Amino acid sequence: MRYVIIGAGAVGGTIGVLLADAGRDVTLVARGAHLDALRERGLTLRTPRGTVSGRLPAAAGPGGPPLPADTVLVLTVKSQDTVAALTTWADAPVAGGGTAGERLPVVLAQNGVANEPAALRLFARVHPVCVWLPATHLEPGVVVANGHPHPGMLHLGRYPTGADDTGRAVAADLTAAGFVAPVRDDVMRWKYGKLLANLGNGLQALLGRDVPEPLSARVRAEGEAALAAAGIPHTTREEEAAARGDLVAHRPVDGETRSGGSTWQSLARGAGSAEADHLNGEIVLLGRLHGVPTPVNAAVQTAVRRAVRERIPAGGFPRGELEKLVG
């Protein structure tokens, strides 16, 4: 199969370079200075084992000839960019007739749970991935992946439920590239578990490493209560820890530990948007639908939007201001 990685940042860059290093056909899709760097010098992936450089085909979008019929689209953009990316690629022509939305699988290696229903509106074959992959993208053309001994664990399935041969084939390629890639009939249950873990991303982006434990506990407790009220099952911390074991641990790269998660990186890069509305905002939505108060998650949403709007640096949001929002 041929892979098109739509959003070759921290997660997409790691997956793309390692798939290519394992002999798979990979094209990276990016924009701006990152795309320029990919075209000029390729993508440099720094890992605990060393550096891998990939001079891979790089594009801004689907233009050009029809996509080969054995193409797999891998969406790795942040959730706030999902709809635009799906719309851009859904009508891309495929060799032999039809469009990408009609014929090609789209693999969603993203945080959050709103991407899958959005994709199913435009693509007939949707494959969710629960991503455990500690990586950082702050510099054009460079990604740092801290996972060791495996770069990440990527749980694959089919949306809304089940698994199929396409998912198993993708999992086999990811395994060959060094990832742990279990195939799950209930992959969305794993993604909802990951959503609960990601509720702290916004707090880290706002306050840095020194997030008060009671605040972290409150965002998760609100999340668990909202999922329970909605009747949505999710994995537990214990189940996740047992699956991960020591397969994906954080290791320094060139003596440096990982600076921060995905939302932190958006603020650090001054990206102009962040994913809190699709992480904490998912819990706020469920809370409002099912009568569960979610004031801390709502406060995180508001604070992250302000940080983006006012270009407050990662970790630099005034704690007193956040405490006022939380109430």
Backbone hydrogen bonds, N-H to C=O, Kabsch-Sander energy under -0.5 kcal/mol:
donor,donor_aa,acceptor,acceptor_aa,energy
2,R,70,D,-1.8
3,Y,25,D,-3.3
4,V,72,V,-2.4
5,I,3,Y,-0.5
5,I,27,T,-2.9
6,I,4,V,-0.8
6,I,74,V,-2.8
7,G,5,I,-1.1
7,G,29,V,-2.0
8,A,29,V,-1.9
9,G,7,G,-1.9
13,G,9,G,-2.3
14,T,10,A,-1.4
15,I,11,V,-2.5
16,G,12,G,-2.8
17,V,13,G,-2.5
18,L,14,T,-2.0
19,L,15,I,-2.3
20,A,16,G,-2.3
21,D,17,V,-2.5
22,A,18,L,-1.2
23,G,20,A,-1.9
24,R,19,L,-2.4
25,D,1,M,-0.7
26,V,24,R,-0.6
27,T,3,Y,-2.4
28,L,57,P,-2.9
29,V,5,I,-2.6
30,A,59,A,-2.0
34,H,31,R,-0.9
35,L,31,R,-1.2
36,D,32,G,-2.1
37,A,33,A,-2.3
38,L,34,H,-2.3
39,R,35,L,-2.2
40,E,36,D,-2.1
41,R,37,A,-3.0
42,G,37,A,-0.9
42,G,38,L,-0.9
43,L,54,G,-2.7
44,T,42,G,-0.5
44,T,141,G,-2.8
45,L,43,L,-0.6
45,L,52,V,-3.4
46,R,44,T,-0.6
46,R,143,V,-2.7
47,T,50,G,-2.4
50,G,47,T,-1.0
52,V,45,L,-3.0
54,G,43,L,-2.8
55,R,53,S,-0.5
56,L,54,G,-1.2
59,A,28,L,-2.5
67,L,93,P,-2.7
71,T,68,P,-1.6
72,V,2,R,-3.2
73,L,105,P,-2.2
74,V,4,V,-3.0
74,V,72,V,-0.5
75,L,73,L,-0.6
75,L,107,V,-3.1
76,T,6,I,-2.5
76,T,74,V,-0.6
77,V,6,I,-0.6
81,D,78,K,-2.2
82,T,79,S,-1.4
85,A,81,D,-1.9
86,L,82,T,-3.0
87,T,83,V,-2.5
88,T,84,A,-2.0
89,W,85,A,-1.8
90,A,86,L,-2.3
91,D,87,T,-0.6
92,A,89,W,-1.5
94,V,98,G,-2.2
95,A,67,L,-3.0
97,G,94,V,-2.3
100,A,92,A,-2.1
101,G,90,A,-2.9
103,R,99,T,-2.3
104,L,100,A,-2.1
106,V,125,R,-2.5
107,V,73,L,-3.4
108,L,106,V,-0.5
108,L,127,H,-2.7
109,A,75,L,-1.7
109,A,107,V,-0.9
110,Q,108,L,-1.3
110,Q,129,V,-0.6
113,V,278,H,-0.5
118,A,114,A,-1.3
119,A,115,N,-2.6
120,L,116,E,-2.4
121,R,117,P,-0.9
122,L,119,A,-1.6
123,F,119,A,-3.1
124,A,101,G,-2.5
125,R,104,L,-0.5
126,V,124,A,-0.6
127,H,106,V,-2.6
129,V,108,L,-1.8
130,C,155,H,-2.3
131,V,129,V,-0.7
132,W,130,C,-0.6
132,W,153,M,-2.3
135,A,133,L,-0.9
136,T,144,V,-2.8
139,E,142,V,-0.5
142,V,139,E,-2.2
143,V,44,T,-2.6
144,V,136,T,-2.7
145,A,46,R,-2.9
145,A,143,V,-0.5
146,N,134,P,-2.3
146,N,144,V,-0.5
147,G,134,P,-0.6
148,H,249,A,-1.7
150,H,247,L,-1.8
153,M,132,W,-2.8
154,L,180,V,-3.0
155,H,130,C,-2.1
155,H,153,M,-0.5
156,L,182,P,-2.5
157,G,128,P,-1.6
158,R,162,G,-2.6
159,Y,126,V,-2.6
162,G,185,D,-2.5
168,R,164,D,-2.0
169,A,165,D,-2.4
170,V,166,T,-2.5
171,A,167,G,-2.6
172,A,168,R,-1.9
173,D,169,A,-1.9
174,L,170,V,-2.6
175,T,171,A,-2.4
176,A,172,A,-2.1
177,A,173,D,-1.3
178,G,175,T,-1.6
179,F,174,L,-2.4
180,V,152,G,-2.3
181,A,179,F,-0.6
184,R,156,L,-3.7
184,R,182,P,-0.5
187,V,184,R,-0.8
189,R,186,D,-1.3
190,W,186,D,-1.1
191,K,187,V,-2.0
192,Y,188,M,-2.4
193,G,189,R,-1.5
194,K,190,W,-2.3
195,L,191,K,-2.1
196,L,192,Y,-1.8
197,A,193,G,-1.5
198,N,194,K,-2.3
199,L,195,L,-0.7
199,L,196,L,-0.9
200,G,197,A,-1.1
201,N,198,N,-1.8
204,Q,200,G,-2.3
205,A,201,N,-2.4
206,L,202,G,-2.1
207,L,203,L,-2.9
208,G,204,Q,-2.5
210,D,207,L,-0.6
211,V,209,R,-1.7
215,L,212,P,-0.7
216,S,212,P,-1.8
217,A,213,E,-2.7
218,R,214,P,-1.8
219,V,215,L,-2.0
220,R,216,S,-1.8
221,A,217,A,-2.6
222,E,218,R,-2.3
223,G,219,V,-1.7
224,E,220,R,-2.9
225,A,221,A,-2.3
226,A,222,E,-2.4
227,L,223,G,-2.4
228,A,224,E,-2.3
229,A,225,A,-2.3
230,A,226,A,-1.8
231,G,227,L,-0.7
231,G,228,A,-0.9
232,I,227,L,-2.6
235,T,189,R,-1.5
240,E,236,T,-2.4
241,A,237,R,-2.6
242,A,238,E,-2.1
243,A,239,E,-1.9
244,R,240,E,-2.5
245,G,241,A,-3.0
247,L,244,R,-2.7
249,A,148,H,-3.2
251,R,146,N,-2.3
253,V,256,E,-2.7
256,E,253,V,-1.7
265,Q,261,G,-2.3
266,S,262,S,-1.6
267,L,263,T,-1.8
268,A,264,W,-2.6
269,R,265,Q,-2.3
270,G,266,S,-0.6
270,G,267,L,-0.6
271,A,266,S,-2.6
278,H,275,E,-2.2
279,L,275,E,-0.6
279,L,276,A,-1.0
280,N,276,A,-0.6
281,G,276,A,-2.5
282,E,279,L,-0.6
283,I,279,L,-1.1
284,V,280,N,-2.1
285,L,281,G,-2.5
286,L,282,E,-2.3
287,G,283,I,-2.7
288,R,284,V,-2.4
289,L,285,L,-2.1
290,H,286,L,-1.9
291,G,287,G,-0.8
292,V,287,G,-2.5
298,A,294,T,-2.1
299,A,295,P,-2.1
300,V,296,V,-2.3
301,Q,297,N,-2.1
302,T,298,A,-2.3
303,A,299,A,-2.7
304,V,300,V,-2.7
305,R,301,Q,-2.3
306,R,302,T,-2.0
307,A,303,A,-2.6
308,V,304,V,-2.5
309,R,305,R,-2.6
310,E,306,R,-3.1
311,R,307,A,-0.5
311,R,308,V,-0.7
312,I,307,A,-2.0
315,G,205,A,-3.4
316,G,313,P,-2.5
317,F,206,L,-2.4
322,L,318,P,-1.9
323,E,319,R,-2.5
324,K,320,G,-1.9
325,L,321,E,-1.9
326,V,322,L,-2.5
327,G,323,E,-2.3
